[in-house]
Amino acid sequence: MTHLFTPLQQRGITFRNRIGVSPMCQYSSTDGCASDWHITHLVSRAIGGAGLVFTEAAAVEPEGRISPKDLGIWSDQHIETLTKITQQIHQAGAIAGIQLAHAGRKASCAVPWEGGKPIDESQGGWRPVFAPSAIAFNHANSPEPQALDLAGIERVKAAFINGAKRSVEAGFQVIEIHAAHGYLLHEFLSPLSNHREDDYGGNFENRIRLLVEIAVGIRAVVPDRYPIWVRISASDWTENSWDIEQSIELAHKLKALGIDAIDASSGGILNGLGANIPLGAGYQTAFSDHIRRETGINTATVGLITVPEQADHIVRTGQADFVLIGREFLRDPYWAARAAKQLGIKDFDYPVQYQRAWL
């Protein structure tokens, strides 16, 4: 029976287990460049036994950062340090993944420990902020964004595709497109934030158009041996919005275009206001389960998954092919090693330097 420590092959790569480090913003970059903090943060989780280690969201444009301290992939200057990170992740036995992102109307905010509120140029932020429609995010003091014109849409598509090219050059073997959590691509998907009347708004086919075109463009420039994932918010958790049925239809289309996995999260378009989110252990796993069973595409699940037995049960029962861990990996870089110990995995490859502590 497939379990949490069963290897998984996608295209030309093999994950040593089904445990991944979820993308988690560190707000520790300068001009988008990774720092020594990123090396320590990411490589330690690979040493700790994860099968896949994602970077935080890497902005494909400087205006697409959540904060001035976000990681970036919009320039060739970002490649050198990221290459050091991918080399060390791979040396530790994990696969290095990068999440390509654009924050859209949620851009230009202070880092969380400085309040996280929107900031302007005088505070190190920037304007304008872009979105599919001129509808502000419902956060206190959120500015009204500029609706992207067609030239702006083409610029965003090119930025994602060029970000994917740089990611491959930096050594990443999994590329994830971030289309969740209320950021730009999710803003196009959701009728709550997309009120356009052109080919990129209105009906379902139009609202998914930008994501589909970006997926096609990235698949064309990423070597066939490397998987491409897409993170979506499978539900906006409110009526007359993006929901699981549309997510399943989207997954069908993305699978046909060569996308290898759907990373199923949820929420983010409403900042919690008007969204009825039933937080609890594994509260999003039903989404990955439903998408996987309806489409046959590999799925990953994330959200309040904390104990090894819980993660193992998800994989054993076919609710997801991959379990992404967030906060627990912040608390314990060696969560995967601890999971192997607790689940009685005999052939787990503990680092030889640490074996006396585990065996």
Secondary structure, 3 states (H helix, E strand, C coil): CCCCCCCEEECCEEECCCEEECCCCCCCCECCECCHHHHHHHHHHHHCCCCEEEEEEEECCHHHCCCCCCEECCCHHHHHHHHHHHHHHHHCCCEEEEEEECCHHHCCECCHHHCCCECCHHHCCCCCCEECCCCCCCCCCCCCCEECCHHHHHHHHHHHHHHHHHHHHCCCCEEEEEECCCCHHHHHHCCCCCCCCCCCCCCHHHHCHHHHHHHHHHHHHCCCCCCEEEEEECCCCCCCCCCHHHHHHHHHHHHHCCCCEEEEECCCCCCCCCCCCCCCCCCCHHHHHHHHHHHCCEEEEECCCCCHHHHHHHHHCCCCCEEEECHHHHHCCCHHHHHHHHHCCCCCCCCCCCHHHHC
